[in-house]
Amino acid sequence: MKFSTREDINLPADAVFSAVSDFHKFERAALRRGAEVARTDNLDQPGVGATWLSQLTYRGRHRDITSELTAFDAPERMVIDIRSRGLRGDFLVQLIPLSPRRTRLMVQLELRPRTLGVRVFLQSLRLAKSSLNKRFKRAVAEFARDLESQAARAPS
C-alpha cells in the first residue's frame, strides 16, 4: 500500500530539509500522541544509521516498530526504513528546489506485508484508502503551512 503527496513551500530547500530532519521534534510529537520513542544509535548528528525503537498501541494491540535512516542526502532526500512484526515500509522525503526561495516537498510512504495477518489488515485498509490518503495529504499540507508561518514569524 502506497501513500504519496507533494506540497510547494515558500522556503529554500535547506530550510525545509532542516525542518524535515528535525528528528527531536518528531520524537516529541509521537510522545504527545501516546507512543514511546527511544533513539537507539550513538550518532551526534542526523545521518545514515540513525535508529529508533517505537512502541505504541494501535487498534488495541501493542506494536513495536524499528526505524532506520538508510539515506540522508541533504538537502535533497532521506529514506527511513520501517520494520514491525509482519510489516516493512519505506518513508521517502524528497525536496526539489523550484527557485531559490521555493521548494517542492514530496513525501511517500509504502507499506508491505510480511505475514498473512498483516496482508489481511492492509487489505482492509485498502477499503478506506481514499480517506487515509486524504488524511496523509492533509498532514503533509499542514506541516508545510506550519513551516511557512514559522518562517514568517521568525525575525529576519
Secondary structure, DSSP 8 states (H G I E B T S, - for coil): -EEEEEEEESS-HHHHHHHHT-HHHHHHHHHHTT-EEEE-S--SSS-TT-EEEEEEEETTEEEEEEEEEEEEETTTEEEEEEEETTEEEEEEEEEEEEETTEEEEEEEEEEEE-SHHHHHHHHHHHTTHHHHHHHHHHHHHHHHHHHHHHHHHS--
